[in-house]
Amino acid sequence: WGDTFSAQGKVSGLRLDTLWKTLPTPPARLKIAGTGSLDFSAKGSKPGEEAVKNFKIPMEAHVRLALNNVSLAGNEPEENQPASFLDQLKIEGLGYVTDVDLKDNDLKISGKLNFGKVFNKEMLGDTWLEPEFNYQYAIADWNKLVFEKHEFAIKNRGASHTLSGRIEGLKPFITKKAGLTPAEMVNRLDIGLVSSLQL
């Protein structure tokens, strides 16, 4: 490791059906297809004891995860068994990309999850839903979380939900200088959030 380090890598063309089969207990009634990719880079220096104590991380890092043209489908139910929710679930054309960046102890997370088309015969009949989620969050010095973008929509139904605002006072909980109890949270956190819902 030494006093400084630098690393980068890229994995592309990952077949999700192959990865699915390697899970210790994959959901038996779901089939998955599609591809994924992962890019990452990091560089920095070995932190001293005081830096670790104060959660000052001398590192820059970037990670991008992407899923492309993903489909999910339930299997046929077992003989003489009613079809479950998962048996009737079908998703076509799901896409996902997320970026995580760390620099100067500021963390940024952004991405988009497009579900494509979601089918479920029991719940939706012959129709479908087209959900989409866009997000962008920033954490400054491990203390302030800002909701720069938080938007969920069902495009073909005209429904949407947004959330904006910030939460301050997180650092004592991250560094474990304060216990995660209701009393401590009420005393230390400054929360200002605005939510809107359109149906």
VOGU-3710 file (C-alpha; in Angstrom, 3 decimals, decimal comma):
1> wgdtfsaqgk> 0,000/0,000/0,000  2,826/2,465/0,867  2,260/6,142/1,577  0,320/6,749/-1,645  -1,779/4,602/-3,931  -3,479/4,703/-7,291  -5,810/2,172/-8,866  -8,224/1,938/-11,752  -10,113/-0,717/-13,592  -12,968/-1,515/-15,928
11> vsglrldtlw> -15,222/-4,510/-16,318  -17,664/-4,560/-19,223  -20,016/-6,998/-20,879  -20,972/-8,761/-17,660  -23,827/-11,159/-18,333  -26,388/-10,771/-15,599  -27,883/-14,241/-16,091  -24,470/-15,774/-15,358  -23,960/-13,592/-12,276  -27,485/-14,389/-11,088
21> ktlptpparl> -26,660/-18,094/-10,972  -23,635/-17,455/-8,749  -25,734/-15,916/-5,953  -25,827/-18,101/-2,816  -29,641/-18,195/-2,876  -30,921/-16,638/-6,118  -34,714/-16,147/-6,307  -35,784/-19,407/-7,890  -38,786/-17,933/-9,666  -37,060/-15,092/-11,483
31> kiagtgsldf> -35,130/-15,147/-14,730  -32,846/-12,257/-15,635  -31,064/-11,144/-18,790  -28,997/-8,135/-19,781  -25,479/-6,834/-19,332  -23,604/-4,709/-16,825  -20,384/-2,742/-16,576  -18,243/-1,235/-13,838  -15,594/1,507/-14,047  -13,575/2,709/-11,078
41> sakgskpgee> -10,544/4,797/-10,229  -9,018/5,886/-6,942  -5,908/7,681/-5,742  -4,787/9,073/-2,425  -2,454/8,693/0,491  -2,358/6,688/3,670  -4,358/8,526/6,361  -2,845/9,288/9,733  -4,477/8,387/13,022  -5,942/11,878/13,457
51> avknfkipme> -7,355/11,848/9,917  -9,059/8,509/10,545  -10,440/9,748/13,839  -11,962/12,826/12,206  -13,055/10,995/9,071  -10,750/13,060/6,864  -10,116/10,751/3,937  -7,128/11,779/1,769  -8,529/10,122/-1,326  -10,239/10,844/-4,621
61> ahvrlalnnv> -12,403/8,157/-6,181  -14,884/7,618/-8,974  -17,167/4,637/-9,589  -19,676/4,148/-12,391  -22,066/1,189/-12,486  -24,325/0,582/-15,471  -26,959/-2,015/-16,354  -28,157/-2,266/-19,940  -31,291/-3,700/-21,541  -32,191/-5,748/-18,484
71> slagnepeen> -35,230/-8,004/-18,464  -36,804/-9,850/-15,550  -39,478/-12,499/-15,797  -41,171/-14,924/-13,466  -41,200/-18,647/-14,083  -44,239/-20,826/-14,515  -45,722/-21,684/-11,095  -45,326/-25,179/-9,752  -48,036/-27,688/-10,589  -51,309/-27,107/-8,732
81> qpasfldqlk> -49,916/-23,890/-7,243  -51,431/-20,441/-7,848  -49,268/-17,924/-9,632  -47,541/-15,564/-7,195  -46,703/-11,894/-7,716  -43,184/-12,841/-8,855  -44,527/-15,469/-11,249  -46,528/-12,775/-13,047  -43,853/-10,079/-12,948  -42,218/-9,046/-16,206
91> ieglgyvtdv> -39,859/-6,127/-16,825  -38,549/-5,220/-20,259  -35,821/-2,735/-21,158  -34,593/-1,743/-17,700  -31,566/0,563/-17,728  -29,530/1,919/-14,843  -26,471/4,107/-14,441  -25,014/5,592/-11,285  -21,897/7,649/-10,582  -20,197/7,979/-7,202
101> dlkdndlkis> -17,488/10,629/-6,769  -15,402/11,381/-3,701  -13,130/14,424/-3,541  -11,980/16,631/-0,652  -14,266/14,701/1,707  -17,282/15,607/-0,382  -19,348/12,756/-1,800  -21,602/13,047/-4,835  -24,000/10,325/-5,977  -26,093/10,648/-9,112
111> gklnfgkvfn> -27,890/8,374/-11,483  -30,957/7,280/-13,364  -33,026/4,126/-13,089  -35,398/3,538/-15,987  -37,559/0,481/-15,426  -38,602/0,255/-19,082  -41,989/-1,469/-19,052  -43,309/-3,284/-15,977  -46,039/-5,882/-16,469  -48,070/-7,815/-13,906
121> kemlgdtwle> -51,199/-9,539/-15,136  -52,942/-9,708/-11,759  -52,347/-6,076/-10,811  -52,321/-4,333/-14,197  -54,217/-6,592/-16,580  -52,994/-5,999/-20,136  -51,480/-2,593/-19,341  -48,059/-1,713/-17,958  -46,170/0,916/-16,000  -43,134/2,938/-17,084
131> pefnyqyaia> -41,428/4,039/-13,836  -38,316/6,210/-13,834  -36,146/7,503/-10,988  -33,568/10,293/-11,289  -31,391/11,298/-8,379  -28,454/13,444/-7,383  -27,250/13,760/-3,804  -24,273/15,544/-2,285  -22,701/15,007/1,137  -20,393/17,843/2,205
141> dwnklvfekh> -17,648/16,984/4,726  -19,738/13,992/5,858  -22,058/16,399/7,660  -24,591/17,857/5,235  -26,740/15,833/2,836  -28,322/17,827/0,011  -31,088/16,409/-2,179  -30,107/18,127/-5,424  -32,422/15,916/-7,453  -34,873/13,261/-6,309
151> efaiknrgas> -37,546/12,622/-8,895  -39,720/9,551/-9,335  -42,267/9,354/-12,127  -44,546/6,859/-13,820  -44,323/8,374/-17,273  -47,303/6,722/-18,918  -49,615/7,498/-15,968  -48,678/11,131/-15,336  -47,731/10,451/-11,701  -44,626/11,972/-10,132
161> htlsgriegl> -42,960/12,623/-6,801  -40,098/14,998/-6,006  -38,073/15,666/-2,893  -35,656/18,522/-2,239  -33,840/20,017/0,722  -31,061/19,091/3,107  -30,179/17,260/6,318  -27,361/18,709/8,445  -25,561/17,340/11,468  -24,717/13,852/10,195
171> kpfitkkagl> -21,014/13,743/11,052  -21,312/12,862/14,770  -23,328/9,789/13,779  -20,939/8,770/10,980  -17,894/9,089/13,275  -19,844/7,341/16,054  -19,402/10,297/18,423  -23,174/10,265/18,877  -25,465/7,297/19,246  -28,154/6,745/16,633
181> tpaemvnrld> -31,031/7,244/19,063  -34,227/9,286/18,596  -33,119/11,769/21,256  -29,704/12,364/19,667  -31,226/12,675/16,216  -33,735/15,277/17,399  -31,014/17,258/19,185  -28,352/17,161/16,468  -30,054/16,982/13,075  -31,299/20,056/11,240
191> iglvsslql> -33,737/18,874/8,569  -35,390/20,914/5,859  -37,169/18,866/3,198  -39,894/19,706/0,689  -41,925/16,916/-0,910  -44,448/17,147/-3,724  -46,746/14,495/-5,211  -48,698/14,646/-8,444  -51,223/11,996/-9,406
//
